[in-house]
Amino acid sequence: MPSEAAHTLPKRERLCGRMRISELLKKGRYGNVSCLRFCYLRGGETSRIVVSVPKKFFHRAVKRNLLKRRIRESYRLQKELLPEGTDVMFIYVSREILPFSTIYSDMTEALTRIAEGKDE
């Protein structure tokens, strides 16, 4: 069983910067699970993520922040499934606020598909 230190999400594991995100979107590979769309690019020293919830679907920031917290938490709990050195962008595509358990299972499926290299 992994230690508690492995279940953290420090600043170095968050993808930020316009240039890095645009490179991910240009060169990355895309895939879908039921409520998440993801784009990933391998090559780097650490795995980094960015989470997006469209304002088009959820006008209130409170709802968008709730969904982003749920996505980040489900990633944090199972980030060992992701190969080291992979940058990933998760985009929430459902128009409903789904419970944490659903987001968690979709995150599991997304991370295993990224690890296996199965995508669209």
Disulfide bonds with the S-S distance in Angstrom:
none
